[in-house]
Amino acid sequence: MALHARERFSLADRVIASFEQDTARWNQARMHLLFQQFELPLPFDSDYESRTEAAARILGDSGDGTLTGLATVVLDLPDESVRDLATTGVDTGLWKDGYVRVFLSHSAVERVFVGEVSRELAVFGVHGFVAHDSMEEEKSWQPQIEVALRTAEAFVALVHPPFNDSAWCQQEVGWAQGRALASYFIRFGADPRGFPSPTQWPSRLGRTAREVAVLIVNWVERQGIASTSILDALLDGLAGASNYYDAEAAAKQVVELGDLSDAAWDRLGTIYWENDQVSHGILANRTLKPFYEAHDREFPPLVP
């Protein structure tokens, strides 16, 4: 399958970045050997461009197969992973800009509940892709699902009883496993089958969409998937709250993530005193006080 221009740019950019970051590995001799194997012109330092600038120019003129093949060597990845890497991070129109991309695999029978989970995830800066809700209208649905699977940063399966009997759900699981995508399975009265089955996955049968979303957010945070920590983003929101109501809403989001690291507690304490919408706000205090007490922390926190 031909690469789109934006995919070619994404892939070539990663290759050039590797050349620039690992100069010990990619010295002139090794770069020349690499380019020779793919029958490409050799990149040289010159008066008007550096060796890596020459490499970028040469790769820009190369064919899709050559670019992909060379990338498998430089990035030390198999062909299919390189293809996935080319599309991850590309604006497909299916994802909200700046959100963590999580594909939510589910039975169509549970589409309403999973849609609610997706909306709760959005509050935390996570886009939960739900096929029925996230796809663009008047476009074929299967290619959009494939693009979403190829460009997702994480995969979460909500395993209700019909899940295991769905060929589509099983195909989505297989795709995620084949990509070695960070994957998480939540049981709702059924256990996943196949490769994921030996793991003791959490059960959330009867829980609210909000509770399930918080579970997913905590898992995403542990994976280090987000370029900016979800917790850091929530603390930024609390620090920037400009009224008592926003401070309360931001405080509730922080509280729902559970216990914090010592560094995060310290930052929360600093925010508390630096933003008077938090320290002077009855609503934020009403939210934070039991949170501190539940974790044996002094409240109000010490002035930094």
Backbone torsions as a table, in degrees:
resi	resn	phi	psi	omega
1	MET	NA	133.3	-178.1
2	ALA	-68.7	145.6	176.0
3	LEU	-83.7	140.8	171.6
4	HIS	-73.2	160.6	-178.6
5	ALA	-57.0	-41.5	-178.7
6	ARG	-68.1	-30.3	177.1
7	GLU	-73.1	-39.8	176.2
8	ARG	-59.9	-44.6	179.6
9	PHE	-61.5	-45.6	-178.6
10	SER	-59.1	-43.0	-177.4
11	LEU	-71.9	-46.6	179.5
12	ALA	-62.7	-37.1	179.6
13	ASP	-62.3	-39.4	178.6
14	ARG	-67.7	-38.3	178.6
15	VAL	-64.6	-47.4	-179.9
16	ILE	-62.9	-39.4	178.2
17	ALA	-61.5	-38.0	178.1
18	SER	-65.9	-40.7	176.2
19	PHE	-58.5	-44.1	-175.6
20	GLU	-72.9	-34.2	-175.0
21	GLN	-84.5	-25.6	-177.3
22	ASP	-122.3	67.6	-176.2
23	THR	-68.5	-25.6	178.6
24	ALA	-66.3	-40.9	179.0
25	ARG	-74.7	-43.4	-174.6
26	TRP	-102.4	63.0	172.4
27	ASN	-76.3	178.7	-174.9
28	GLN	-60.7	-41.7	-177.2
29	ALA	-62.2	-45.0	-178.2
30	ARG	-71.1	-37.7	177.5
31	MET	-64.1	-40.5	178.9
32	HIS	-65.5	-41.6	178.1
33	LEU	-60.9	-43.9	179.7
34	LEU	-61.2	-49.3	-177.0
35	PHE	-67.1	-32.1	176.9
36	GLN	-62.9	-41.4	-177.9
37	GLN	-62.6	-27.9	179.6
38	PHE	-102.2	15.2	175.0
39	GLU	54.2	44.6	178.8
40	LEU	-108.7	154.8	172.8
41	PRO	-58.3	152.4	-177.0
42	LEU	-87.4	135.5	178.4
43	PRO	-84.1	130.0	179.4
44	PHE	-126.1	153.0	166.4
45	ASP	-71.9	140.0	178.2
46	SER	-146.4	-179.2	-179.1
47	ASP	-68.4	-23.2	-174.0
48	TYR	-112.8	-6.7	175.8
49	GLU	-159.4	150.2	176.6
50	SER	-80.4	171.3	179.6
51	ARG	-61.7	-41.3	179.8
52	THR	-70.6	-33.0	175.2
53	GLU	-65.3	-38.7	176.6
54	ALA	-65.4	-40.4	178.6
55	ALA	-61.7	-41.0	178.8
56	ALA	-62.2	-42.3	179.4
57	ARG	-63.5	-43.5	-178.7
58	ILE	-65.9	-44.2	179.3
59	LEU	-64.9	-34.0	178.1
60	GLY	-62.3	-27.4	-179.7
61	ASP	-94.0	-5.5	-175.5
62	SER	-80.0	163.7	177.1
63	GLY	-78.5	166.6	-179.0
64	ASP	-60.3	-43.7	-178.6
65	GLY	-63.9	-40.5	178.7
66	THR	-65.7	-46.1	-179.7
67	LEU	-61.7	-44.6	-179.7
68	THR	-65.5	-44.3	-179.5
69	GLY	-62.8	-43.8	178.6
70	LEU	-63.8	-37.8	179.8
71	ALA	-65.4	-32.9	178.3
72	THR	-62.3	-33.1	179.3
73	VAL	-76.1	-49.5	-175.2
74	VAL	-66.1	-42.6	-176.7
75	LEU	-91.4	-5.5	178.1
76	ASP	55.9	53.4	-179.0
77	LEU	-134.3	152.6	174.7
78	PRO	-69.9	164.6	-175.2
79	ASP	-53.7	-48.7	-175.0
80	GLU	-65.7	-36.2	178.9
81	SER	-67.1	-35.2	177.5
82	VAL	-65.9	-40.3	177.6
83	ARG	-62.0	-43.8	178.4
84	ASP	-63.2	-40.5	-179.3
85	LEU	-63.1	-35.0	-179.6
86	ALA	-64.0	-34.2	-175.6
87	THR	-92.4	-22.1	177.7
88	THR	-67.5	129.5	-178.7
89	GLY	93.3	-11.1	177.1
90	VAL	-80.9	142.1	179.4
91	ASP	-74.5	105.2	-178.3
92	THR	-93.8	-10.7	-174.8
93	GLY	85.5	-4.8	-178.1
94	LEU	-96.1	-17.1	-173.3
95	TRP	-116.5	150.0	174.4
96	LYS	-75.6	131.7	-177.5
97	ASP	-61.4	131.1	176.0
98	GLY	85.1	-4.0	179.6
99	TYR	-93.1	152.8	172.5
100	VAL	-69.8	133.1	-173.4
101	ARG	-94.6	109.3	-178.7
102	VAL	-123.0	120.7	177.3
103	PHE	-83.3	123.0	179.6
104	LEU	-100.5	104.8	178.6
105	SER	-87.6	134.1	-173.0
106	HIS	-162.0	161.3	172.9
107	SER	-73.8	141.5	179.3
108	ALA	-59.7	-26.0	179.7
109	VAL	-62.2	-28.8	-175.6
110	GLU	-102.5	22.2	-174.0
111	ARG	-60.8	-35.4	-178.1
112	VAL	-66.5	-48.2	-179.9
113	PHE	-62.8	-44.2	-178.3
114	VAL	-66.3	-34.6	174.4
115	GLY	-61.8	-37.7	177.1
116	GLU	-66.0	-40.4	177.0
117	VAL	-60.5	-43.5	179.9
118	SER	-60.2	-42.2	179.9
119	ARG	-66.7	-35.0	176.5
120	GLU	-69.0	-36.6	178.6
121	LEU	-62.9	-35.4	-177.7
122	ALA	-60.1	-29.4	179.0
123	VAL	-61.4	-29.4	-177.6
124	PHE	-98.3	9.2	179.5
125	GLY	81.1	24.3	178.0
126	VAL	-116.5	126.7	175.3
127	HIS	-94.8	107.8	175.0
128	GLY	-88.0	108.4	-177.9
129	PHE	-73.9	118.2	175.5
130	VAL	-115.8	116.6	-171.0
131	ALA	-50.8	-40.7	-175.4
132	HIS	-71.6	-25.4	-173.5
133	ASP	-106.2	-27.5	-169.8
134	SER	-94.1	-14.0	-174.6
135	MET	-79.9	153.0	178.6
136	GLU	-78.5	141.3	179.9
137	GLU	-71.5	155.6	176.4
138	GLU	63.5	25.0	173.7
139	LYS	-129.3	150.1	179.0
140	SER	-58.9	133.8	-172.0
141	TRP	-77.6	-36.3	-175.5
142	GLN	-63.1	-47.2	177.6
143	PRO	-59.2	-33.4	179.4
144	GLN	-67.6	-39.1	176.7
145	ILE	-64.1	-41.3	179.9
146	GLU	-63.5	-41.5	178.1
147	VAL	-64.4	-41.7	179.1
148	ALA	-62.4	-41.1	178.0
149	LEU	-66.5	-36.2	-178.8
150	ARG	-73.1	-29.0	-173.9
151	THR	-106.3	-1.2	178.2
152	ALA	-67.6	150.9	176.0
153	GLU	-97.5	-15.5	179.0
154	ALA	-157.9	160.1	-176.1
155	PHE	-130.1	126.8	177.4
156	VAL	-126.0	126.5	177.4
157	ALA	-105.9	127.7	175.1
158	LEU	-100.4	101.9	-166.6
159	VAL	-93.1	90.7	169.7
160	HIS	-89.2	165.8	-177.5
161	PRO	-49.4	-39.7	-179.4
162	PRO	-72.7	-10.6	-172.6
163	PHE	-59.1	-48.5	-173.4
164	ASN	-69.0	-22.1	-180.0
165	ASP	-90.9	-0.8	-179.6
166	SER	-90.9	118.7	177.9
167	ALA	-62.7	-34.5	179.9
168	TRP	-66.6	-44.3	178.8
169	CYS	-62.0	-42.6	-179.2
170	GLN	-66.2	-34.9	177.2
171	GLN	-66.9	-38.3	177.4
172	GLU	-64.2	-41.8	177.3
173	VAL	-60.8	-45.4	179.9
174	GLY	-61.2	-39.0	178.5
175	TRP	-62.9	-46.2	-179.5
176	ALA	-63.2	-41.7	178.8
177	GLN	-65.0	-39.6	179.8
178	GLY	-65.4	-31.3	177.5
179	ARG	-82.8	-5.5	-172.6
180	ALA	55.1	38.3	-178.8
181	LEU	-75.3	140.5	174.4
182	ALA	-54.5	121.0	-171.6
183	SER	-129.2	146.4	-175.9
184	TYR	-142.3	134.8	-178.6
185	PHE	-121.0	129.4	179.5
186	ILE	-115.3	125.7	-174.8
187	ARG	-88.6	131.8	174.9
188	PHE	-127.3	64.2	-179.8
189	GLY	88.1	8.7	177.8
190	ALA	-152.1	150.4	177.2
191	ASP	-101.2	143.3	176.8
192	PRO	-67.0	148.7	177.9
193	ARG	-102.8	168.3	176.3
194	GLY	80.0	-148.8	-175.0
195	PHE	-56.5	-36.6	-179.1
196	PRO	-74.9	-10.8	-168.6
197	SER	-63.8	-32.2	-177.3
198	PRO	-67.1	-21.7	-176.7
199	THR	-78.9	141.7	176.1
200	GLN	-83.8	94.8	-177.9
201	TRP	-86.1	154.4	-177.6
202	PRO	-68.8	148.1	175.1
203	SER	-106.5	133.7	178.6
204	ARG	-133.8	32.0	178.4
205	LEU	-60.9	128.4	178.9
206	GLY	87.1	-3.6	179.7
207	ARG	-82.7	159.5	-179.8
208	THR	-77.6	163.5	177.0
209	ALA	-60.2	-37.0	179.2
210	ARG	-63.2	-44.4	-179.5
211	GLU	-64.6	-39.7	178.7
212	VAL	-66.8	-40.7	179.1
213	ALA	-61.9	-42.2	179.5
214	VAL	-63.2	-39.8	176.7
215	LEU	-59.4	-45.2	-179.6
216	ILE	-65.6	-43.1	-179.9
217	VAL	-60.6	-43.2	178.6
218	ASN	-63.2	-39.0	177.6
219	TRP	-65.8	-46.1	178.5
220	VAL	-57.7	-42.2	179.3
221	GLU	-60.5	-40.0	-179.7
222	ARG	-68.8	-27.4	-178.5
223	GLN	-76.3	-16.3	-177.3
224	GLY	66.6	29.7	-176.4
225	ILE	-72.9	-41.7	-174.9
226	ALA	-70.9	138.4	177.2
227	SER	-63.5	-34.5	172.5
228	THR	-115.1	130.9	-179.8
229	SER	-53.2	136.1	177.0
230	ILE	-59.3	-41.7	179.0
231	LEU	-61.8	-43.6	178.3
232	ASP	-59.7	-40.5	179.4
233	ALA	-64.3	-39.3	179.2
234	LEU	-68.7	-39.3	177.2
235	LEU	-66.2	-36.3	174.9
236	ASP	-60.3	-39.9	178.7
237	GLY	-63.5	-39.4	178.3
238	LEU	-67.9	-41.8	-179.9
239	ALA	-63.2	-32.4	-177.1
240	GLY	-95.5	3.3	-179.4
241	ALA	-59.8	128.2	-174.1
242	SER	-105.2	2.1	175.2
243	ASN	-152.2	167.8	-174.9
244	TYR	-62.7	-35.1	-177.7
245	TYR	-70.8	-41.9	176.8
246	ASP	-65.8	-37.0	178.4
247	ALA	-63.5	-41.6	178.1
248	GLU	-63.6	-46.3	-178.9
249	ALA	-61.5	-43.2	179.6
250	ALA	-66.9	-39.7	178.6
251	ALA	-62.5	-40.6	179.5
252	LYS	-62.9	-37.4	178.8
253	GLN	-65.8	-41.8	177.7
254	VAL	-63.4	-44.8	-178.1
255	VAL	-60.5	-38.5	-176.0
256	GLU	-68.2	-17.9	178.0
257	LEU	-76.4	-11.5	177.1
258	GLY	90.0	-155.5	-175.1
259	ASP	-62.4	153.1	-176.7
260	LEU	-116.9	161.2	171.8
261	SER	-72.2	164.1	178.8
262	ASP	-58.4	-39.7	-179.8
263	ALA	-64.3	-39.0	179.9
264	ALA	-69.4	-38.6	175.6
265	TRP	-60.8	-42.0	179.4
266	ASP	-62.1	-43.0	-179.4
267	ARG	-67.0	-39.4	178.3
268	LEU	-60.7	-41.0	178.0
269	GLY	-63.4	-39.8	177.8
270	THR	-63.9	-44.3	179.1
271	ILE	-62.0	-39.2	-178.2
272	TYR	-55.0	-44.8	-176.0
273	TRP	-85.5	-26.4	-177.6
274	GLU	-80.2	-26.1	-179.8
275	ASN	-109.4	107.6	-176.4
276	ASP	-70.2	-12.3	173.2
277	GLN	-69.4	-20.6	176.9
278	VAL	-93.2	-56.4	-174.7
279	SER	-66.4	-32.5	-178.4
280	HIS	-98.9	-2.3	-176.1
281	GLY	-90.7	124.3	178.5
282	ILE	-60.7	-39.6	-175.4
283	LEU	-65.5	-47.4	179.6
284	ALA	-66.0	-39.9	178.6
285	ASN	-63.6	-39.2	179.5
286	ARG	-64.1	-29.1	177.7
287	THR	-81.1	-42.9	-172.7
288	LEU	-80.3	-31.9	-175.1
289	LYS	-57.2	-53.3	179.2
290	PRO	-65.5	-27.5	177.7
291	PHE	-65.5	-46.9	176.9
292	TYR	-61.8	-46.7	-176.5
293	GLU	-64.8	-36.9	-179.8
294	ALA	-65.2	-23.2	-179.9
295	HIS	-111.0	22.7	175.7
296	ASP	54.6	43.3	177.9
297	ARG	-112.2	142.6	179.5
298	GLU	-68.3	136.8	177.6
299	PHE	-136.4	134.8	-5.2
300	PRO	-60.0	154.4	179.3
301	PRO	-64.9	159.2	178.8
302	LEU	-62.5	144.0	176.9
303	VAL	-67.4	125.2	-177.1
304	PRO	-68.2	NA	NA
